[in-house]
Amino acid sequence: MRFFKKYKSLFKTLGPGLLFASTAIGVSHLVQSTRAGAEYGLIMLVFVLLATIFKYPFFEFGSRYANITGTNLIDGYFKLNKWILVFYFIITFLSMFVITAAVTYVTAGLLMNLIQISTNIKNIVFLLLALCAIILLFGKFNLLDSLVKVISIVLVLSTLLAFVFALSSTQLNNIHFIYSIEIFDKKGIIFLIALMGWMPTAVDMSVWNSIWTIERIKQTKYHPTLKETIFDFNVGYFLTIVMAICFLFLGYLLFYKSGEIIPDSSSMFANKLILIYTNTLGNWSYWVISVAAFSVMFSTTLAVIDGYTRSMKFTCKLLFDINQVKYFNIFCLVLIIVVSYLIIWKFLSNFKMLIDIATIISFLIAPFCALLNHILVHSDSIPDEKKPPKWLTKLSIFGILYLIFFSVIFVIYV
């Protein structure tokens, strides 16, 4: 009986971790990891692993803080100092439109590839953003949570299958830990920063993880133990690492030194991505993979818009006392969608530049967000017995130094 009670509690906890994974397994994996393996070789595996290891504490801290305090990281920033939250508001406001535009543009390309229509991609983008608005306005967290669980399972299984087939069709002695010398030039360094900016995702999105943890508690009316919450997060985080490695290897095995060029067009990239799967699994897999790839990017777009809408709402509530402003969350949602659409309009002909700009912005603001999360979970708000273990604290410090180091490298090169 105790066995079933334990796993029933764990099932009630699961959700925020998979939602985190669904948000992460998007542009950073489908686009950046594939490009990394295709253009620079397996040396990029080192940087993917470094980014995921050194960023781990800052996302874990979001789940930890929410479970222990019953509030999200935004409340924590405000308690530390009002001006810290002001700065968080500024960097979020300046980055959210570009990041939303980037993930929506990729999703639109996958949808065009899926339905095989020759229309202007601006129409597809408009349709997607409108659909996201409707789902988030009427379905809210429950629908988002349910969609993500199904979509994540489909993409993970299909990607693992493609990875195994690609690996089995390649002679192991032909796989070398080689790299393109171009990784050391200016263009290579900029791409490296862009890759790590969203690997597995942007550090500032740890705020969303804390928000979704609280929303899950409200949804199930069950407050999990700290161990259960961390387990839920670790499942999602482990999935993001496995998927990043798979996409990097797929890019390397199928494109490296093949003469193939990753397209600048979102729809053409989507077609190239689907070919990775069909070339390894067979033509029968086209529709399954097309639907899965579009679905995971659509769930990423949904989660990104939802995350930014909630973040802005909570931030403005604390800074500007907008409790009495009716429909403020709708205003935030509409603002994000409209400005993101205008940005996509601007970057229609340069898909890769839009992705790189979004990921670089995320990396440059990462040290600030990482430092805040470190300070918060080591503050008096957290009881001593529930503060991070020593190994995690040390990893957090190294992670902050790592993020600062590469930010400085980027500034020097640019």
FIGUFI-696602 format. One record per residue (C-alpha): residue number from 1; residue in three letters; x, y, z. Coordinates in Angstrom, 2 decimals. Layout:
FIGUFI-696602
R:NUM:ALA:X:Y:Z
...
//
This chain:
FIGUFI-696602
R:1:MET:0.00:0.00:0.00
R:2:ARG:2.85:2.36:0.86
R:3:PHE:4.41:1.56:-2.53
R:4:PHE:1.30:2.71:-4.44
R:5:LYS:0.93:5.77:-2.25
R:6:LYS:4.52:6.77:-2.97
R:7:TYR:4.15:6.53:-6.73
R:8:LYS:0.75:8.20:-6.69
R:9:SER:2.39:11.18:-4.98
R:10:LEU:5.21:11.14:-7.51
R:11:PHE:2.74:11.14:-10.40
R:12:LYS:1.05:14.21:-8.92
R:13:THR:4.43:15.92:-8.81
R:14:LEU:5.48:15.16:-12.40
R:15:GLY:4.78:17.97:-14.82
R:16:PRO:7.01:21.02:-14.36
R:17:GLY:10.11:18.98:-15.24
R:18:LEU:8.61:17.74:-18.51
R:19:LEU:7.35:21.24:-19.26
R:20:PHE:10.90:22.50:-18.72
R:21:ALA:12.23:19.78:-21.04
R:22:SER:9.66:20.62:-23.69
R:23:THR:10.67:24.27:-23.55
R:24:ALA:14.36:23.40:-23.76
R:25:ILE:14.10:20.76:-26.51
R:26:GLY:13.32:23.30:-29.16
R:27:VAL:15.57:25.73:-31.01
R:28:SER:18.60:24.86:-28.88
R:29:HIS:18.35:21.20:-29.85
R:30:LEU:16.61:20.97:-33.24
R:31:VAL:18.51:23.94:-34.69
R:32:GLN:21.66:24.74:-32.69
R:33:SER:22.77:21.22:-31.76
R:34:THR:22.20:20.00:-35.32
R:35:ARG:24.16:22.98:-36.71
R:36:ALA:26.96:22.37:-34.18
R:37:GLY:27.55:18.79:-35.29
R:38:ALA:27.05:19.57:-38.97
R:39:GLU:29.34:22.61:-39.18
R:40:TYR:31.99:22.05:-36.51
R:41:GLY:32.10:18.34:-35.65
R:42:LEU:32.12:16.38:-32.41
R:43:ILE:34.31:18.92:-30.55
R:44:MET:31.03:20.70:-29.85
R:45:LEU:30.01:17.81:-27.60
R:46:VAL:32.47:19.14:-25.01
R:47:PHE:30.80:22.55:-24.94
R:48:VAL:27.29:21.07:-24.87
R:49:LEU:28.19:19.00:-21.81
R:50:LEU:29.96:21.92:-20.12
R:51:ALA:26.95:24.18:-20.64
R:52:THR:24.46:21.63:-19.31
R:53:ILE:26.60:20.73:-16.29
R:54:PHE:27.48:24.28:-15.26
R:55:LYS:23.94:25.59:-15.77
R:56:TYR:22.28:22.76:-13.84
R:57:PRO:22.36:24.40:-10.38
R:58:PHE:20.55:27.55:-11.49
R:59:PHE:17.55:25.67:-12.85
R:60:GLU:17.50:23.30:-9.87
R:61:PHE:17.47:26.33:-7.58
R:62:GLY:14.22:27.51:-9.21
R:63:SER:12.44:24.25:-8.36
R:64:ARG:14.03:24.12:-4.91
R:65:TYR:13.01:27.68:-4.01
R:66:ALA:9.42:27.20:-5.20
R:67:ASN:8.96:23.96:-3.27
R:68:ILE:10.39:25.30:-0.01
R:69:THR:8.87:28.80:0.04
R:70:GLY:5.66:28.26:-1.92
R:71:THR:6.52:31.31:-4.05
R:72:ASN:8.35:31.82:-7.33
R:73:LEU:11.79:33.33:-7.97
R:74:ILE:10.30:36.71:-8.91
R:75:ASP:8.98:37.07:-5.36
R:76:GLY:12.44:36.10:-4.13
R:77:TYR:14.17:38.74:-6.27
R:78:PHE:11.79:41.37:-4.91
R:79:LYS:12.52:40.34:-1.31
R:80:LEU:16.25:40.61:-1.94
R:81:ASN:15.97:44.13:-3.31
R:82:LYS:13.39:46.01:-5.36
R:83:TRP:16.08:47.24:-7.77
R:84:ILE:17.14:43.69:-8.52
R:85:LEU:13.61:43.03:-9.75
R:86:VAL:13.71:46.27:-11.75
R:87:PHE:16.84:45.05:-13.53
R:88:TYR:15.24:41.63:-14.11
R:89:PHE:12.22:43.41:-15.61
R:90:ILE:14.44:45.40:-17.98
R:91:ILE:16.45:42.44:-19.29
R:92:THR:13.31:40.33:-19.65
R:93:PHE:11.51:43.08:-21.54
R:94:LEU:14.47:43.57:-23.87
R:95:SER:14.94:39.87:-24.62
R:96:MET:11.49:38.27:-24.62
R:97:PHE:10.33:39.53:-28.01
R:98:VAL:13.42:38.30:-29.91
R:99:ILE:13.36:34.92:-28.16
R:100:THR:9.63:34.43:-28.78
R:101:ALA:10.15:35.43:-32.42
R:102:ALA:12.98:32.91:-32.83
R:103:VAL:11.04:29.89:-31.55
R:104:THR:7.88:30.88:-33.44
R:105:TYR:9.81:31.26:-36.70
R:106:VAL:11.23:27.74:-36.39
R:107:THR:7.77:26.37:-35.56
R:108:ALA:6.28:28.09:-38.62
R:109:GLY:8.91:26.49:-40.85
R:110:LEU:8.09:23.03:-39.50
R:111:LEU:4.36:23.61:-40.02
R:112:MET:4.91:24.70:-43.63
R:113:ASN:6.97:21.58:-44.21
R:114:LEU:4.28:19.44:-42.58
R:115:ILE:1.26:20.70:-44.52
R:116:GLN:3.22:21.29:-47.75
R:117:ILE:1.64:24.60:-48.76
R:118:SER:3.22:27.44:-50.71
R:119:THR:2.04:30.46:-48.77
R:120:ASN:3.94:33.36:-47.26
R:121:ILE:5.47:32.27:-43.96
R:122:LYS:4.13:35.48:-42.38
R:123:ASN:0.62:34.01:-42.67
R:124:ILE:1.71:30.82:-40.93
R:125:VAL:3.38:32.83:-38.15
R:126:PHE:0.21:34.85:-37.63
R:127:LEU:-1.87:31.66:-37.47
R:128:LEU:0.47:30.07:-34.92
R:129:LEU:0.57:33.09:-32.64
R:130:ALA:-3.21:33.42:-32.74
R:131:LEU:-3.61:29.72:-31.89
R:132:CYS:-1.19:30.04:-28.96
R:133:ALA:-3.14:33.01:-27.65
R:134:ILE:-6.43:31.08:-27.78
R:135:ILE:-4.98:28.01:-26.03
R:136:LEU:-3.34:30.06:-23.26
R:137:LEU:-6.41:32.23:-22.72
R:138:PHE:-8.90:29.38:-22.49
R:139:GLY:-6.93:26.20:-21.78
R:140:LYS:-4.52:27.70:-19.25
R:141:PHE:-1.97:25.53:-17.40
R:142:ASN:-4.00:22.29:-17.45
R:143:LEU:-4.06:22.06:-21.24
R:144:LEU:-0.42:23.15:-21.54
R:145:ASP:0.66:20.48:-19.05
R:146:SER:-1.30:17.70:-20.79
R:147:LEU:-0.12:18.59:-24.31
R:148:VAL:3.52:18.68:-23.31
R:149:LYS:3.57:15.18:-21.77
R:150:VAL:2.29:13.49:-24.91
R:151:ILE:4.42:15.54:-27.34
R:152:SER:7.63:15.06:-25.36
R:153:ILE:7.29:11.28:-25.32
R:154:VAL:6.74:11.11:-29.10
R:155:LEU:9.74:13.29:-29.96
R:156:VAL:12.09:11.61:-27.48
R:157:LEU:11.29:8.12:-28.78
R:158:SER:11.55:9.10:-32.46
R:159:THR:14.83:10.98:-31.92
R:160:LEU:16.40:8.09:-30.02
R:161:LEU:15.30:5.73:-32.80
R:162:ALA:16.82:7.97:-35.49
R:163:PHE:20.03:8.27:-33.48
R:164:VAL:20.36:4.47:-33.11
R:165:PHE:19.70:3.89:-36.84
R:166:ALA:22.19:6.59:-37.88
R:167:LEU:24.84:5.19:-35.54
R:168:SER:24.27:1.59:-36.67
R:169:SER:24.63:2.57:-40.33
R:170:THR:27.98:4.25:-39.67
R:171:GLN:31.21:2.34:-39.11
R:172:LEU:32.48:3.20:-35.64
R:173:ASN:36.06:3.64:-36.88
R:174:ASN:34.79:6.47:-39.11
R:175:ILE:33.64:8.47:-36.09
R:176:HIS:36.42:10.75:-34.92
R:177:PHE:36.61:13.43:-32.29
R:178:ILE:37.52:15.92:-34.98
R:179:TYR:36.60:19.52:-35.44
R:180:SER:36.64:22.32:-37.95
R:181:ILE:39.47:24.82:-37.42
R:182:GLU:36.87:27.52:-38.09
R:183:ILE:35.62:27.14:-34.49
R:184:PHE:38.55:29.36:-33.46
R:185:ASP:37.74:32.27:-35.79
R:186:LYS:35.35:35.12:-34.98
R:187:LYS:32.35:33.45:-36.61
R:188:GLY:33.04:30.20:-34.76
R:189:ILE:33.37:31.89:-31.37
R:190:ILE:30.10:33.77:-31.90
R:191:PHE:28.31:30.53:-32.80
R:192:LEU:29.84:28.80:-29.78
R:193:ILE:28.43:31.50:-27.49
R:194:ALA:25.08:31.24:-29.26
R:195:LEU:25.05:27.45:-28.83
R:196:MET:25.76:27.65:-25.10
R:197:GLY:23.29:30.51:-24.69
R:198:TRP:20.38:28.12:-25.05
R:199:MET:21.98:24.88:-23.95
R:200:PRO:19.83:23.38:-22.63
R:201:THR:17.92:26.67:-22.42
R:202:ALA:18.34:30.25:-21.18
R:203:VAL:19.20:30.62:-17.47
R:204:ASP:16.54:33.31:-16.95
R:205:MET:13.92:30.69:-17.77
R:206:SER:14.57:29.18:-14.33
R:207:VAL:11.93:31.69:-13.23
R:208:TRP:9.37:29.85:-15.31
R:209:ASN:10.34:26.57:-13.70
R:210:SER:9.54:28.04:-10.29
R:211:ILE:6.23:29.41:-11.57
R:212:TRP:5.19:26.08:-13.13
R:213:THR:6.13:24.24:-9.93
R:214:ILE:3.68:26.44:-7.99
R:215:GLU:1.03:26.04:-10.71
R:216:ARG:1.35:22.24:-10.52
R:217:ILE:0.83:22.37:-6.76
R:218:LYS:-2.32:24.45:-7.27
R:219:GLN:-3.53:22.11:-10.01
R:220:THR:-3.15:18.88:-8.02
R:221:LYS:-3.70:20.40:-4.56
R:222:TYR:-0.71:18.36:-3.47
R:223:HIS:2.50:19.87:-2.11
R:224:PRO:5.30:17.40:-2.90
R:225:THR:8.35:16.84:-0.78
R:226:LEU:11.54:18.60:-1.84
R:227:LYS:12.93:15.25:-2.95
R:228:GLU:9.93:14.65:-5.24
R:229:THR:10.18:18.11:-6.80
R:230:ILE:13.90:17.73:-7.47
R:231:PHE:13.31:14.28:-8.95
R:232:ASP:10.70:15.73:-11.34
R:233:PHE:13.13:18.43:-12.42
R:234:ASN:16.04:15.99:-12.82
R:235:VAL:13.99:13.76:-15.15
R:236:GLY:13.30:16.73:-17.42
R:237:TYR:16.88:18.00:-17.28
R:238:PHE:18.36:14.57:-18.07
R:239:LEU:16.11:14.37:-21.13
R:240:THR:17.42:17.70:-22.42
R:241:ILE:21.02:16.46:-22.19
R:242:VAL:20.29:13.17:-23.97
R:243:MET:18.38:14.94:-26.75
R:244:ALA:21.14:17.53:-27.24
R:245:ILE:23.71:14.77:-27.69
R:246:CYS:21.45:12.91:-30.14
R:247:PHE:20.84:15.96:-32.33
R:248:LEU:24.53:16.88:-32.33
R:249:PHE:25.48:13.35:-33.45
R:250:LEU:22.74:13.36:-36.10
R:251:GLY:24.07:16.63:-37.49
R:252:TYR:27.62:15.24:-37.47
R:253:LEU:26.83:11.81:-38.93
R:254:LEU:24.65:13.08:-41.75
R:255:PHE:26.05:16.49:-42.65
R:256:TYR:29.64:17.00:-41.46
R:257:LYS:32.00:17.40:-44.45
R:258:SER:29.21:16.30:-46.78
R:259:GLY:29.05:19.62:-48.61
R:260:GLU:25.52:20.18:-47.27
R:261:ILE:24.77:23.71:-46.06
R:262:ILE:22.32:24.50:-43.27
R:263:PRO:19.76:26.80:-44.97
R:264:ASP:18.94:30.37:-43.91
R:265:SER:15.26:29.81:-44.63
R:266:SER:13.13:28.52:-41.75
R:267:SER:11.00:26.28:-44.00
R:268:MET:14.05:24.93:-45.86
R:269:PHE:15.79:24.16:-42.57
R:270:ALA:12.67:22.31:-41.42
R:271:ASN:12.73:20.21:-44.58
R:272:LYS:16.42:19.44:-44.04
R:273:LEU:15.72:18.47:-40.44
R:274:ILE:12.98:16.03:-41.42
R:275:LEU:15.30:14.49:-44.02
R:276:ILE:17.70:13.60:-41.18
R:277:TYR:15.03:11.26:-39.85
R:278:THR:13.68:9.89:-43.13
R:279:ASN:17.21:9.16:-44.39
R:280:THR:17.89:7.03:-41.33
R:281:LEU:14.48:5.56:-40.49
R:282:GLY:13.01:5.33:-43.98
R:283:ASN:10.33:7.21:-45.92
R:284:TRP:7.58:5.59:-43.84
R:285:SER:8.61:7.81:-40.92
R:286:TYR:8.05:11.14:-42.72
R:287:TRP:4.63:11.94:-41.28
R:288:VAL:5.37:10.62:-37.81
R:289:ILE:8.56:12.69:-37.55
R:290:SER:7.05:15.78:-39.17
R:291:VAL:4.17:15.78:-36.71
R:292:ALA:6.47:15.10:-33.74
R:293:ALA:8.99:17.82:-34.67
R:294:PHE:6.27:20.39:-35.27
R:295:SER:4.48:19.39:-32.09
R:296:VAL:7.52:19.79:-29.86
R:297:MET:8.32:23.19:-31.35
R:298:PHE:4.69:24.23:-31.01
R:299:SER:4.74:23.21:-27.35
R:300:THR:7.99:25.19:-26.96
R:301:THR:6.35:28.26:-28.48
R:302:LEU:3.36:27.82:-26.17
R:303:ALA:5.59:27.44:-23.12
R:304:VAL:7.75:30.44:-24.04
R:305:ILE:4.76:32.74:-24.53
R:306:ASP:3.15:31.41:-21.35
R:307:GLY:6.38:31.82:-19.39
R:308:TYR:6.98:35.40:-20.47
R:309:THR:3.34:36.36:-19.93
R:310:ARG:3.37:35.00:-16.38
R:311:SER:6.79:36.51:-15.63
R:312:MET:5.72:39.96:-16.77
R:313:LYS:2.47:39.71:-14.86
R:314:PHE:4.16:38.74:-11.58
R:315:THR:6.94:41.31:-12.05
R:316:CYS:4.59:44.20:-12.83
R:317:LYS:2.32:43.15:-9.98
R:318:LEU:5.17:43.65:-7.51
R:319:LEU:6.79:46.70:-9.10
R:320:PHE:3.78:48.70:-10.26
R:321:ASP:0.92:47.34:-8.12
R:322:ILE:-1.27:46.40:-11.07
R:323:ASN:-3.65:44.23:-9.00
R:324:GLN:-6.49:46.57:-9.85
R:325:VAL:-5.74:46.60:-13.60
R:326:LYS:-8.27:44.32:-15.25
R:327:TYR:-7.08:41.91:-17.94
R:328:PHE:-3.41:42.86:-17.49
R:329:ASN:-2.30:39.33:-18.35
R:330:ILE:-4.17:39.62:-21.67
R:331:PHE:-2.36:42.88:-22.36
R:332:CYS:1.02:41.17:-21.74
R:333:LEU:0.06:38.25:-23.97
R:334:VAL:-1.03:40.49:-26.85
R:335:LEU:2.07:42.69:-26.51
R:336:ILE:4.42:39.72:-26.71
R:337:ILE:2.65:38.28:-29.75
R:338:VAL:2.42:41.55:-31.72
R:339:VAL:6.04:42.65:-31.20
R:340:SER:7.37:39.14:-31.87
R:341:TYR:5.46:39.06:-35.15
R:342:LEU:7.03:42.36:-36.21
R:343:ILE:10.51:41.03:-35.43
R:344:ILE:9.91:37.92:-37.53
R:345:TRP:8.81:40.21:-40.37
R:346:LYS:12.20:41.94:-40.11
R:347:PHE:14.22:38.70:-40.19
R:348:LEU:12.28:36.78:-42.85
R:349:SER:15.33:36.35:-45.06
R:350:ASN:17.89:35.59:-42.34
R:351:PHE:16.70:32.74:-40.16
R:352:LYS:20.09:31.82:-38.65
R:353:MET:20.88:35.43:-37.68
R:354:LEU:17.62:35.69:-35.72
R:355:ILE:18.43:32.46:-33.86
R:356:ASP:21.98:33.59:-33.06
R:357:ILE:20.83:37.00:-31.80
R:358:ALA:18.26:35.40:-29.49
R:359:THR:20.70:32.86:-28.08
R:360:ILE:23.53:35.38:-27.63
R:361:ILE:21.23:37.72:-25.69
R:362:SER:20.31:34.81:-23.43
R:363:PHE:23.96:33.96:-22.78
R:364:LEU:24.99:37.53:-21.97
R:365:ILE:22.28:37.95:-19.31
R:366:ALA:22.88:34.46:-17.91
R:367:PRO:25.61:35.44:-15.34
R:368:PHE:23.27:37.97:-13.72
R:369:CYS:20.39:35.50:-13.41
R:370:ALA:22.71:32.74:-12.22
R:371:LEU:24.17:34.95:-9.49
R:372:LEU:20.69:35.97:-8.32
R:373:ASN:19.53:32.34:-8.03
R:374:HIS:22.69:31.41:-6.12
R:375:ILE:22.21:34.24:-3.63
R:376:LEU:18.51:33.50:-3.21
R:377:VAL:18.78:29.81:-2.27
R:378:HIS:21.61:30.58:0.14
R:379:SER:19.67:33.41:1.84
R:380:ASP:17.73:33.33:5.08
R:381:SER:14.56:32.50:3.10
R:382:ILE:15.76:28.89:2.94
R:383:PRO:16.20:26.83:6.15
R:384:ASP:19.73:25.51:6.58
R:385:GLU:18.64:21.89:6.28
R:386:LYS:17.03:22.56:2.89
R:387:LYS:19.77:24.66:1.33
R:388:PRO:21.69:23.09:-1.58
R:389:PRO:24.30:20.46:-0.68
R:390:LYS:27.94:21.54:-0.71
R:391:TRP:28.73:19.92:-4.07
R:392:LEU:25.87:21.82:-5.70
R:393:THR:26.98:25.11:-4.14
R:394:LYS:30.52:24.60:-5.46
R:395:LEU:29.18:23.69:-8.91
R:396:SER:27.07:26.84:-8.83
R:397:ILE:30.12:29.02:-8.12
R:398:PHE:32.07:27.38:-10.96
R:399:GLY:29.02:27.82:-13.18
R:400:ILE:28.88:31.57:-12.51
R:401:LEU:32.60:31.91:-13.31
R:402:TYR:32.12:29.85:-16.48
R:403:LEU:29.26:32.08:-17.69
R:404:ILE:31.22:35.26:-16.91
R:405:PHE:34.34:33.94:-18.68
R:406:PHE:32.56:33.20:-21.95
R:407:SER:30.62:36.46:-21.80
R:408:VAL:33.94:38.31:-21.58
R:409:ILE:35.32:36.24:-24.47
R:410:PHE:32.31:37.21:-26.56
R:411:VAL:32.72:40.93:-25.77
R:412:ILE:36.42:40.76:-26.70
R:413:TYR:35.75:39.04:-30.03
R:414:VAL:32.85:41.28:-30.98
//
